[in-house]
């Protein structure tokens, strides 16, 4: 696909380069870059298939992984893989049908889809498969989270709660910030199972009412919540039932409410704090969704990190009211996170860092009262230590890794400041 020696000599390109030379026996020329070419779409699969004869140990590990071919068969993605990957590879690279069956190629496609991890160390991210990492089970309330080392190795971290000996380790295969209906649909579409984890099995999502939509019954104070039947194999078989009056709500009515709020959320300028705040003020007070709803949690998280981060609007330029609102947003998201995704170190670590910065700014603004300054700085130190512990394994290529590096410097500066303050008031170090 290219003649640059940097490509052909690159170990990571060896599979596609070797197949081009040994099987196709002529250079691949791609002239139309306006659409995805099958050669690019199939590179990951080529690299997997290449292991069969060139690295049998890796091939053995790869083929032990789940492909869910039986569930995938007949679906649009399965048929697209047949045409654009399996048929393309056999034709384009002149593969021997006896050696490389369509079923085997499609099985590898399934293994990549089901077990691939998106590694966000590059732009765009790349997909990698980890044989040991694939053994971790899924839960929408996981007790572990994943991150990556600078060279792309998978690192699994346990969360705030200790895992008992013999207990199961779990990560989330989907986005823990999504509601139950979205998670179920995504897992069924990409991982081919209907989740029955404690969070999906509980309509209240562990008491957070994270997917709650106001009951349509007049004067009812309850919320319609997603009830998933324990024996269902249909991710869309959700009954929305009010937790107060037990009325079953028409799912079309639920969808209408969510679509209305969702459209405004999509149209909102996420880089404008005023727009984000107007959205929250309007829809939280409207009462159509539970105050902990995932729409609100997503916007709160965005706004909490937006305050004080925009160019030309640093933290010290925020009004006292804005600084207080930033603190309130962080604490509200953390309250939900502690219940639903306490193991997600990046989210919790980032919010702890924001709280550290808020308390440090509070101290700066309270210079006339030494006791207030001391209390604010000690709180700032507490949040900083929490942030550093949560983010310490994040690679510097990620914003959270850069935040972790800042934690170390801030800790030094904060200790010096506390020492000077102690000396100035004649107190023993705390």
Secondary structure by P-SEA (a helix, b strand, c coil): ccccccccccccaaaaaaaaaccccbbbbbccccccccccccaaaaaaaaaccccaaaaaaaaacccccccccccaaaaaaaaccaaaaaaccccccccccaaaaaaaaaaaaaccccccccccbbbbbbcccccbbbbccccbbbbbcccbbbbbbbccccccccbbbbbbcccccccaaaaaaaaaaccccccccccccccccccccccccccccccccbbbbbbbccccccccbbbbbbccccccccaaaaaaaaaaaaaaaaacccccaaaaaaaaaaaaaacccccccaaaaaaaaaaaaacccccccccccccaaaaaaaaaaaaaaaaaaacccccaaaaaaaaaaaaaaaaaaaaaaacccaaaaaaaaaaaaaaaaaaaaaccccccccaaaaaaaaaaaaaaaaaaaaaaaaaaaccccc
